[in-house]
Amino acid sequence: MATFLYRLGRVSFRKRHWFLLLWAAVLAAAVFGAAKAPAAPADSFSIPGTQSQKAFDLLDERFPNSGSSDGATARLVFVAPDGQKITAADNKAAIEHTVSELTDGSQVQSVLDPFKTHAVSKNGTTAYATVNYSESNSELTDATTSALKEAAQDARDAGLTVEIGGDALQSMDTSSTTEVIGVAVAAVVLLITFGSVVAAGLPLITALLGIGTGIAIITALASTVGFSSTTTTLALMLGLAVGIDYALFILSRYRAERAEGRDPEEAVGLAIGTAGSAVVFAGLTVIIALVGLSVAGLALLTKMGLAAAFTVLIAVLIALTLLPALLGFFPKAVLSRSVRKKAKKGEASAHGAAEKEKEGPGTRWARFVIRRPLVVLLFGVVVLGTCAVPALDLQLGNQGDESKSTSTTERRAYDDLSDGFGPGFNGPLTIVVDAQGADDPKGAAKTIAADLKATDGVVSVTPPTFNKAGDTAVLTVTPSTAPSSTETKDLVHNIRDEADGIKTQTGAEMLVSGTTAVNIDLADKVTGAILPYLALVVGLAFLLLMVVFRSILVPLKAALGFLLSVCAAFGVIVAVFQWGWLADLLGIESVGPISSIIPIFMIGVVFGLAMDYEVFLVTRMREAYVHGERPGQAVVTGFRHSGKVVVAAAVIMMSVFAGFIGQGESLIKMMGLGLASAVFFDAFLVRMTIVPALLALLGDKAWWLPRWLQKVLPNVDVEGEKLNRALKSVPDPGTDGAEHEPSRV
């Protein structure tokens, strides 16, 4: 592979104008296709194989005229002024006027008057009106949401306190602020790392071009393959991350080869042949992790993973072809100013600058580690293990409006409903009764309603509402506890456990659904998918890394190190978002269970980035070892050449992810803190601490591979050993038959 990529790099360098035009044409075609493509379908969420999903499907089948179960809902919560009742004449008139205002909306399916539906609290201070829409929240027009806000404001002007709950005003934040901050931080870090504006700009240019091309192609194909408008969220995040990382690694190798005195074309070829090989396999591990998200069985997560995997593939291709072409336009400008100045004085001076660079902090740290490997290893493991302890108390769920800031109308609506109607009112359970097999459908529904009323933890049960055929009924159960509480989860399981007995007694099937039940089912499904996902992703990556490093212990170490870092990151999330540590400092106003999607999402993203750092760092160690250095010295060499690159990449990613912590949504905060801490743990404690310590302890054994495996596994030559031999024996076509200068790769 190294030989092929070496040739590809040199061709890209020589034919740089053609490669630049090729990628410009690809981007233009993708943007044109995205502009002409039909709008992406709305987000649809389903959890196949769960009882809540079965209930939703049954409702859509048996209540065909009730509208889609995916339609948005708004709940206007009215609170009377102090000392007044909501039923007072003026207050009642204001509410009825608000209801009539909303009824005429083009996307409004129904508006329920609180005085007709008895949606008034027992103390008479609070009432709510429910607005059902025919479309999902992402498809509501500006006119529809504006009408909702104006109607609420009219009631406020009449003296009432009005807040808006539900999901009608909720939409995914499409702000690019975080990405802009990430790019700005990346620019500063790259400038410090390379000491050249051009060198700092090239990784950003290639990363942004990769994101633009990938997102445009995905958008163009969205309606064909069923991708929604939010599918590209993960692709955008990871596309920026790996796009910068891959270009950073290759560019660093190019500068190292130039510092050794090689001409630009030869340096590009060697950089793509060696560092490019590492990029290929790093990209493959990320793609494996992203495609593996399909194991969870959630369509939305599967599509996000596939879209992100495609964007990573684009990033790899750009790093291997466009980056060397751009280096052809700026062969000297990417070098630091000091190296350019010394290069003018002769090759020896440039080489001296390279030798001076060997005494950097990375080299000193590596030497310290190999002198005290056991102490360093124990330090890293103890720190990570301590940080991971809170993860033992990990509780999955999905927080709703209660986790939002009190500055939002959704949170205030949630609090007003809890105060007026009880904490369980915000998480009602929808009971669907399939009475087709019952001799007396109405009698069966009444029996079920009576049993539910007698269940501990149930505050109220509405009378059953039947469809036109009279074979399916819907009841609403209000728990006595909050939606995200353990007691409510136990209640859902208890009701479901009674379903078999109900069917035997009445012949009717009872299904539990509703938002609260959906969140519980989602948590259970994700929890059940974590171990299979880990086994699949880590197993495939282990095989891939075994091919790359031609070792058993190095891939095993990589996998175990990843598990340590991700467990430590889970510990941080639990300590902050579940236990409340540093919650005030981070602006977290409510603690509770961790979002169900966070663990499997973090595992996929962190695994990909962790393997990037592993491949970038250890391939250079492997290269030095294969070329004759002792194990300890090979570790030092790897740090000298790649340590700074890994640190720069980690700092960039930590800054990008930390930007999400400042967002308002609790889920986004979890994602930002979890990923930032995971990158810190993996880059600095695992790859920069535990990995060199273990390699120093293992010595030659680290690179041991049984002979039978040596014969079975393909030799992909990531370290460039075959390339090195070829360059020593094959004359350069541009030297008129003269022997090619030996290359120390």
C-alpha positions in Angstrom: 0.0 0.0 0.0 2.8 2.4 0.9 4.3 2.1 -2.6 0.9 2.7 -4.3 0.2 5.7 -2.1 3.7 7.0 -2.8 3.0 7.0 -6.5 -0.4 8.5 -6.0 1.2 11.4 -4.0 3.7 12.1 -6.6 1.2 12.0 -9.4 -1.1 14.4 -7.4 1.9 16.7 -6.9 2.8 16.8 -10.6 -0.7 16.9 -11.9 -1.9 19.4 -9.2 -3.9 21.6 -11.6 -5.9 18.6 -12.8 -6.6 17.3 -9.3 -7.6 20.7 -8.1 -10.0 21.1 -11.0 -11.3 17.5 -10.4 -12.3 18.3 -6.7 -13.7 21.7 -7.7 -15.9 19.9 -10.3 -17.0 17.4 -7.7 -17.9 20.1 -5.2 -19.7 22.1 -7.9 -21.7 19.1 -9.1 -22.6 18.2 -5.5 -23.7 21.7 -4.7 -25.8 21.9 -7.9 -27.4 18.5 -7.1 -28.2 19.6 -3.5 -29.8 22.8 -4.8 -32.0 21.0 -7.3 -32.8 18.0 -5.1 -36.3 17.7 -3.5 -36.4 18.8 0.2 -35.2 16.2 2.6 -38.0 14.3 4.4 -39.0 15.3 7.9 -37.4 13.4 10.8 -39.3 10.3 11.7 -38.5 8.4 14.8 -39.3 4.8 15.4 -38.1 2.1 17.8 -38.8 -1.2 16.0 -39.6 -4.2 18.2 -40.8 -2.2 21.2 -44.3 -2.1 22.7 -44.6 1.7 22.4 -43.8 1.5 18.7 -46.4 -1.3 18.3 -49.0 0.9 20.0 -48.2 3.9 17.7 -48.5 1.7 14.6 -51.9 0.4 15.9 -53.1 3.9 16.5 -52.2 4.9 13.0 -54.1 1.8 11.7 -57.2 2.0 13.8 -57.6 5.8 14.1 -56.8 6.8 10.5 -58.6 10.2 10.7 -56.9 11.3 13.9 -53.8 12.5 12.1 -50.3 11.3 12.2 -48.8 10.3 15.6 -45.8 12.4 14.5 -47.8 15.6 14.4 -46.5 18.4 16.7 -48.3 19.4 19.8 -48.4 22.7 21.7 -49.8 23.0 25.2 -50.7 26.5 26.3 -50.5 26.8 30.1 -52.6 29.6 31.7 -52.0 30.7 35.3 -54.3 33.2 36.9 -52.9 36.2 38.7 -52.4 35.9 42.5 -55.7 35.8 44.4 -57.7 35.0 41.3 -59.3 31.9 39.8 -58.7 30.8 36.2 -62.4 30.4 35.9 -63.1 34.1 36.6 -65.1 35.7 33.8 -62.4 37.9 32.4 -59.8 35.1 32.6 -62.1 32.6 31.0 -63.0 35.0 28.2 -59.3 35.6 27.5 -58.6 31.9 27.3 -61.6 31.2 25.0 -60.4 34.1 22.7 -57.0 32.5 22.5 -58.5 29.1 21.6 -60.6 30.6 18.9 -57.6 32.5 17.5 -55.7 29.3 17.0 -58.5 27.2 15.5 -58.3 28.7 12.1 -54.6 27.8 11.5 -53.9 26.0 8.2 -51.7 23.3 10.0 -53.9 23.1 13.1 -55.7 19.9 13.4 -57.6 20.6 16.6 -57.6 22.9 19.6 -59.0 21.6 22.9 -60.8 24.2 25.1 -59.7 23.6 28.7 -63.2 24.4 30.0 -64.8 21.8 27.8 -62.1 19.1 28.4 -62.0 19.8 32.2 -58.3 20.8 31.9 -58.4 23.0 35.0 -56.5 22.3 38.2 -58.3 21.4 41.4 -57.3 24.6 43.0 -58.6 26.6 40.0 -55.4 28.5 39.4 -54.1 26.7 36.3 -55.6 25.5 33.0 -54.2 24.3 29.7 -55.3 24.2 26.1 -53.8 21.5 23.8 -53.2 22.4 20.1 -52.6 19.4 17.8 -50.9 20.0 14.4 -51.1 17.9 11.3 -47.3 18.3 10.7 -44.2 17.6 12.7 -42.4 20.5 14.4 -39.8 20.6 11.7 -42.5 21.1 9.1 -44.4 23.9 10.9 -44.3 27.1 9.0 -43.2 30.4 10.4 -46.8 31.7 10.1 -48.0 28.8 12.2 -45.5 29.3 15.0 -45.9 33.0 14.9 -49.7 32.6 15.3 -49.1 30.4 18.4 -46.8 33.0 20.0 -49.1 35.9 19.2 -52.1 34.1 20.7 -50.2 33.5 23.9 -49.1 37.1 24.0 -52.7 38.3 23.6 -53.6 36.2 26.7 -50.6 37.7 28.6 -51.9 41.2 27.7 -55.1 40.3 29.4 -53.3 39.7 32.6 -52.7 35.9 32.5 -49.3 34.2 32.8 -49.0 32.1 29.7 -46.3 29.6 28.8 -46.0 27.2 25.8 -45.0 23.6 26.3 -45.0 20.6 23.9 -42.8 20.2 20.9 -44.3 22.8 18.5 -41.6 25.4 19.2 -38.8 22.9 19.5 -36.5 22.4 16.6 -32.9 21.4 16.2 -30.5 24.3 16.6 -28.9 24.7 13.2 -26.6 27.5 14.4 -23.0 27.1 13.1 -21.6 29.1 16.1 -19.9 26.0 17.5 -18.3 25.1 14.2 -17.1 28.6 13.7 -15.5 28.6 17.2 -14.0 25.2 16.4 -12.5 26.5 13.1 -11.1 29.6 14.8 -9.5 27.5 17.6 -8.1 25.1 15.1 -6.5 27.9 13.1 -4.7 29.2 16.2 -3.5 25.8 17.3 -2.3 25.0 13.8 -0.5 28.3 13.5 1.3 27.6 16.8 2.1 24.1 15.8 3.5 24.8 12.3 4.6 28.4 12.6 3.3 29.1 9.1 0.0 30.7 7.9 -0.1 28.6 4.8 0.6 25.4 6.8 -2.1 26.3 9.2 -4.6 27.1 6.4 -4.2 24.0 4.3 -5.8 21.5 6.9 -8.7 24.0 7.4 -9.2 24.4 3.6 -9.2 20.6 3.0 -11.4 19.9 6.0 -14.0 22.5 5.0 -13.9 21.3 1.4 -14.5 17.8 2.6 -17.4 18.8 4.8 -18.9 20.9 1.9 -18.6 18.1 -0.6 -19.8 15.4 1.8 -22.8 17.4 3.1 -23.8 18.5 -0.4 -23.8 14.9 -1.8 -25.8 13.7 1.2 -28.3 16.5 0.7 -28.6 15.8 -3.0 -29.4 12.1 -2.2 -31.5 12.7 0.9 -34.9 12.3 -0.7 -33.7 9.2 -2.6 -32.1 7.3 0.3 -34.4 8.6 3.0 -31.9 10.9 4.9 -33.6 13.6 7.0 -32.6 17.2 7.6 -30.8 16.2 10.9 -28.9 13.3 9.4 -25.9 15.4 8.7 -25.4 16.6 12.3 -22.8 13.9 13.1 -21.3 14.1 9.6 -20.6 17.8 10.2 -19.0 17.2 13.6 -16.8 14.3 12.6 -16.0 15.7 9.1 -14.4 18.7 10.6 -12.6 16.6 13.2 -11.0 14.0 10.9 -10.5 16.4 8.0 -8.2 18.5 10.1 -6.5 15.5 11.8 -5.7 13.7 8.5 -4.3 16.8 6.8 -2.4 17.7 10.0 -0.7 14.3 10.1 0.3 14.2 6.4 1.5 17.8 6.4 3.6 17.2 9.5 5.3 14.2 7.7 5.9 16.3 4.6 7.6 19.0 6.7 9.8 16.3 8.4 10.8 14.9 5.0 11.7 18.4 3.7 13.7 19.0 6.8 15.7 15.9 5.9 16.7 17.7 2.7 14.4 16.0 0.2 12.9 17.8 -2.7 9.1 18.8 -2.6 7.8 16.0 -4.9 9.8 13.3 -3.2 8.7 14.6 0.2 5.1 14.5 -0.8 5.4 11.0 -2.1 7.0 9.8 1.1 4.4 11.6 3.2 1.5 10.1 1.4 3.1 6.7 1.2 3.8 6.5 5.0 1.5 8.9 6.8 -1.1 8.4 4.1 -1.2 4.7 4.8 -1.9 5.5 8.5 -4.7 7.9 7.4 -6.3 5.1 5.3 -6.4 2.7 8.2 -7.4 5.4 10.7 -10.3 6.3 8.4 -11.3 2.6 8.1 -11.5 2.3 11.9 -13.7 5.4 12.1 -16.0 4.1 9.3 -16.3 0.7 11.0 -17.4 2.5 14.2 -19.9 4.7 12.4 -21.5 2.0 10.2 -21.6 -0.2 13.3 -24.2 2.2 14.8 -26.8 0.3 12.8 -26.5 -2.5 15.5 -28.7 -0.3 17.8 -31.6 -0.9 15.4 -32.6 2.8 15.4 -33.2 4.1 11.9 -32.2 7.7 12.7 -28.9 6.6 14.3 -28.2 4.2 11.4 -28.6 7.0 8.9 -26.5 9.4 10.9 -23.8 6.9 11.1 -23.8 6.1 7.4 -23.8 9.8 6.5 -20.9 10.5 8.8 -19.0 7.4 7.5 -19.4 8.8 3.9 -18.1 12.2 5.0 -15.0 10.5 6.6 -14.4 8.6 3.4 -14.4 12.0 1.5 -12.0 13.3 4.1 -9.6 10.4 3.5 -9.7 10.8 -0.3 -9.1 14.6 -0.1 -6.1 14.0 2.2 -4.6 11.6 -0.2 -5.2 13.5 -3.4 -6.1 17.2 -3.0 -3.6 17.9 -0.1 -0.5 16.8 -2.1 -1.8 18.8 -5.0 -2.1 21.9 -2.9 1.4 21.2 -1.5 2.5 21.5 -5.1 1.3 25.1 -5.2 3.0 25.9 -1.8 6.0 23.6 -1.5 8.0 26.1 0.6 5.4 28.3 2.1 4.2 25.4 4.4 7.6 25.2 6.1 8.2 27.4 9.2 10.0 30.6 8.7 13.0 29.5 10.6 13.4 26.3 8.5 12.9 28.4 5.3 15.7 30.8 6.3 18.1 28.0 7.3 17.3 26.0 4.1 18.7 28.9 2.1 22.1 28.4 3.9 22.2 24.7 2.8 20.8 21.3 3.5 23.0 20.8 6.5 21.5 23.8 8.3 18.0 22.5 7.5 18.9 19.1 8.8 20.4 20.8 11.9 17.0 22.5 12.5 15.4 19.0 12.4 17.9 17.7 14.9 17.2 20.6 17.2 13.6 19.8 17.1 14.3 16.3 18.6 14.9 17.9 22.0 11.3 19.1 22.3 8.9 18.4 25.2 7.6 15.3 23.4 11.0 13.7 23.4 11.7 14.6 27.0 8.4 13.1 28.1 9.0 9.9 26.1 12.4 9.5 27.7 10.9 10.0 31.2 8.2 7.4 30.5 10.6 4.7 29.3 12.8 5.3 32.4 9.8 4.8 34.8 7.2 2.8 32.8 5.6 1.0 35.7 5.0 4.1 37.7 3.6 6.0 34.7 1.4 3.1 33.8 0.0 2.8 37.3 -0.6 6.5 37.5 -2.6 6.5 34.2 -4.7 3.5 35.1 -5.5 4.8 38.6 -6.5 8.2 37.4 -8.7 6.8 34.7 -10.2 4.2 37.0 -11.0 6.8 39.6 -12.7 9.0 37.0 -14.7 6.0 35.8 -16.1 5.1 39.3 -19.3 7.3 38.9 -20.1 5.4 35.7 -21.1 2.4 37.9 -24.2 4.5 38.8 -25.1 5.3 35.2 -28.9 5.6 34.7 -30.3 6.0 31.2 -33.4 7.9 30.4 -34.5 10.9 28.4 -35.0 14.2 30.2 -37.7 16.5 28.8 -38.5 20.1 29.3 -37.6 19.8 33.0 -33.9 19.8 32.0 -34.2 23.0 30.1 -33.2 26.4 31.4 -35.8 28.3 33.4 -35.4 31.1 30.8 -37.3 29.0 28.3 -41.1 29.0 28.0 -41.1 25.1 27.7 -39.4 24.8 31.2 -41.8 27.3 32.8 -44.8 25.5 31.2 -43.5 22.3 32.7 -43.1 23.8 36.2 -46.6 25.4 36.0 -48.2 22.1 35.1 -46.4 20.3 37.8 -47.5 22.8 40.4 -51.1 22.8 39.3 -51.7 19.1 38.4 -48.9 17.2 40.0 -45.4 16.0 38.8 -46.8 13.0 36.8 -49.0 15.2 34.7 -46.1 16.0 32.4 -45.5 12.4 31.6 -48.9 10.7 31.0 -49.0 7.1 29.7 -51.1 6.3 26.7 -52.8 2.9 27.0 -54.0 1.4 23.8 -56.5 -1.5 24.1 -56.7 -3.8 21.1 -60.1 -5.4 21.7 -60.6 -7.2 18.4 -60.2 -10.5 20.2 -62.6 -9.7 23.0 -66.2 -10.8 23.2 -67.1 -7.5 24.9 -64.8 -4.7 23.8 -66.4 -2.0 26.0 -66.5 -4.3 29.0 -62.8 -5.2 28.4 -61.9 -1.5 28.3 -63.8 -0.8 31.5 -62.1 -3.7 33.3 -58.7 -2.4 32.2 -59.5 1.1 33.3 -60.6 -0.2 36.7 -57.5 -2.2 37.1 -55.3 0.8 36.2 -57.1 3.0 38.7 -56.3 0.5 41.4 -52.6 0.3 40.5 -50.1 1.9 42.9 -48.6 5.1 41.5 -51.5 6.0 39.3 -53.3 9.3 40.0 -56.0 9.2 37.4 -57.3 7.3 34.4 -59.5 8.8 31.6 -62.5 7.0 30.3 -61.7 4.8 27.3 -62.2 6.5 23.9 -63.1 4.0 21.1 -62.5 4.2 17.3 -65.4 4.1 14.9 -65.1 0.4 14.5 -65.4 0.0 18.2 -62.5 -2.5 18.5 -59.8 -0.2 19.8 -59.8 2.1 22.8 -57.4 4.7 24.1 -57.0 5.6 27.8 -54.6 8.1 29.4 -53.0 7.3 32.7 -51.4 10.0 34.9 -48.6 8.8 37.2 -48.0 10.3 40.6 -44.3 10.7 39.9 -42.2 12.7 37.4 -41.6 11.3 33.9 -37.9 10.6 34.4 -38.1 9.1 37.9 -37.3 5.5 38.7 -40.8 5.1 40.2 -42.5 6.0 36.8 -40.2 3.5 35.0 -41.2 0.8 37.5 -44.9 1.7 37.0 -44.6 1.2 33.2 -43.0 -2.2 33.7 -45.7 -3.2 36.3 -48.5 -2.2 33.9 -46.9 -4.2 31.1 -46.4 -7.2 33.3 -50.2 -7.2 33.9 -50.9 -7.3 30.2 -50.9 -11.1 29.9 -53.3 -11.5 32.8 -55.6 -8.9 31.2 -55.6 -10.7 27.9 -56.5 -14.0 29.6 -59.3 -12.3 31.5 -60.8 -10.2 28.8 -59.4 -11.3 25.5 -58.1 -7.7 24.8 -54.4 -6.8 24.4 -53.1 -3.8 26.4 -50.2 -1.7 25.1 -48.4 1.1 27.0 -47.1 4.0 25.0 -46.7 7.8 25.2 -43.6 9.9 25.4 -42.6 8.5 28.8 -42.9 4.9 27.7 -41.1 5.7 24.5 -38.1 7.1 26.5 -38.1 4.0 28.6 -38.1 1.7 25.6 -35.4 3.7 23.9 -33.2 3.4 27.0 -33.8 -0.4 27.2 -33.1 -0.8 23.5 -29.9 1.2 23.5 -28.7 -0.5 26.7 -29.2 -3.9 25.1 -27.3 -2.8 22.0 -24.1 -1.5 23.7 -22.4 -4.8 24.3 -23.1 -6.2 20.7 -21.9 -2.8 19.3 -18.7 -2.9 21.3 -18.0 -6.5 20.4 -18.6 -5.8 16.7 -16.6 -2.5 16.4 -13.8 -3.4 18.7 -13.5 -6.9 17.2 -13.3 -5.6 13.6 -10.9 -2.8 14.6 -8.7 -5.3 16.4 -8.4 -7.3 13.2 -7.7 -4.2 11.2 -5.0 -2.9 13.6 -3.5 -6.4 13.8 -2.9 -6.1 10.0 -1.6 -2.6 10.4 0.8 -3.2 13.3 1.5 -6.9 12.7 1.1 -7.5 16.4 -1.4 -9.0 18.8 -0.6 -7.0 21.9 -0.6 -3.5 20.3 -4.2 -3.8 19.0 -5.3 -5.3 22.3 -3.7 -2.4 24.2 -5.4 0.0 21.9 -8.8 -1.5 22.6 -8.3 -1.7 26.3 -7.1 1.9 26.4 -10.2 3.0 24.5 -12.4 1.3 27.1 -10.6 3.0 29.9 -11.0 6.5 28.3 -14.7 6.1 27.4 -15.5 4.7 30.9 -13.8 7.7 32.5 -15.8 10.0 30.2 -19.0 8.3 31.3 -17.9 8.9 34.9 -17.6 12.6 34.3 -21.0 12.8 32.7 -22.6 10.9 35.6 -20.9 13.0 38.2 -22.0 16.3 36.5 -25.4 15.6 35.0 -26.7 12.9 37.3 -25.0 13.7 40.6 -24.9 17.5 40.1 -21.1 18.0 40.6 -20.1 21.4 39.1 -23.7 21.8 37.7 -24.0 25.4 38.7 -20.6 26.3 37.1 -21.7 24.7 33.8 -25.2 26.2 33.9 -27.0 22.9 34.4 -30.3 23.7 36.2 -31.7 20.1 36.6 -30.0 16.8 37.1 -31.4 13.4 36.3 -30.8 10.3 34.1 -28.3 10.4 31.2 -29.8 10.6 27.7 -30.2 7.1 26.3 -28.5 7.9 23.1 -25.4 9.4 24.7 -23.5 6.1 25.5 -23.7 4.5 22.1 -23.1 7.8 20.3 -20.1 8.6 22.4 -18.7 5.1 21.9 -18.8 5.5 18.2 -17.3 8.9 18.0 -14.6 8.4 20.7 -13.6 5.1 19.3 -13.0 6.6 15.9 -10.9 9.5 17.3 -9.0 7.2 19.7 -8.0 4.9 16.9 -6.9 8.0 14.9 -4.5 9.0 17.7 -3.4 5.4 18.2 -2.6 4.9 14.5 -0.9 8.3 14.1 1.4 7.8 17.1 2.2 4.1 17.0 2.7 3.7 13.3 5.7 6.1 13.6 7.0 3.9 16.5 6.4 0.8 14.4 8.2 2.4 11.5 11.3 3.2 13.6 11.3 -0.3 15.1 11.1 -2.0 11.7 14.0 0.1 10.5 16.2 -1.1 13.2 15.7 1.0 16.4 15.4 -0.6 19.8 11.9 -0.7 21.3 12.6 2.1 23.8 14.2 4.4 21.2 11.4 3.6 18.8 9.0 5.1 21.4 11.1 8.2 21.6 11.2 8.5 17.8 7.5 8.1 17.6 6.9 10.9 20.1 9.5 13.2 18.4 7.7 13.0 15.1 4.0 12.5 16.0 3.6 13.6 19.6 3.1 17.2 18.7 0.6 16.3 16.0 -1.5 14.2 18.4 -1.4 17.0 21.0 -2.5 19.6 18.4 -5.3 17.4 17.1 -6.5 16.6 20.6 -6.5 20.3 21.6 -8.5 21.2 18.5 -11.1 18.5 19.1 -11.4 19.4 22.8 -12.0 23.0 21.9 -14.6 22.1 19.3 -16.5 19.8 21.7 -16.2 22.1 24.7 -18.0 24.7 22.6 -21.1 22.6 22.9 -21.1 22.9 26.7 -22.3 26.5 26.4 -25.4 25.5 24.5 -28.8 25.6 26.2 -30.0 22.1 25.6 -29.0 19.5 28.2 -28.4 16.9 25.6 -26.0 19.1 23.7 -24.2 19.9 27.0 -23.8 16.2 27.8 -22.5 15.6 24.3 -20.0 18.4 24.5 -18.6 17.6 28.0 -18.5 13.9 27.3 -16.6 14.1 24.1 -14.2 16.8 25.3 -13.4 14.8 28.4 -13.1 11.6 26.4 -10.6 13.2 24.0 -8.6 14.5 26.9 -8.5 11.1 28.6 -7.7 9.2 25.5 -5.1 11.5 24.0 -3.2 12.5 27.1 -3.7 9.7 29.6 -4.0 6.7 27.3 -2.1 7.4 24.0 0.6 9.7 25.5 1.0 8.0 28.9 -0.3 4.4 29.1 0.7 3.4 25.6 4.4 4.3 25.7 4.7 2.9 29.2 3.2 -0.4 28.1 5.4 -0.5 25.0 8.5 0.2 27.1 7.5 -2.7 29.5 6.8 -5.1 26.7 9.9 -4.3 24.6 10.2 -6.6 21.6 7.3 -8.7 22.7 4.9 -5.8 21.9 5.6 -6.5 18.2 5.3 -10.3 18.4 3.1 -12.1 15.9 2.9 -15.9 15.6 4.5 -17.2 12.4 1.2 -18.7 11.2 -0.5 -15.3 11.5 2.4 -13.7 9.7 1.7 -15.9 6.7 -2.1 -15.4 6.9 -2.3 -11.7 7.4 -1.6 -9.4 4.4 1.4 -7.2 4.8 0.1 -3.7 3.9 3.5 -2.1 4.6 2.2 0.9 6.6 5.7 1.6 7.9 7.0 1.8 4.3 9.7 -0.9 4.6 9.0 -2.2 1.1 8.9 1.3 -0.2 12.2 2.1 1.4 13.8 -0.9 -0.3 12.2 0.0 -3.6 13.5 3.6 -3.4 17.0 2.3 -2.7 17.1 0.1 -5.8 15.0 1.9 -8.4 16.4 4.9 -10.2 14.3 8.0 -10.3 12.8 8.7 -13.8 13.8 12.3 -13.4 17.5 11.6 -12.8 18.4 10.1 -16.2 19.2 6.7 -14.9 21.1 7.9 -11.9 20.6 5.9 -8.7 17.8 7.3 -6.5 19.0 8.8 -3.2 18.3 6.3 -0.4 15.4 7.3 1.8 15.2 6.9 5.5 11.5 6.4 5.9 
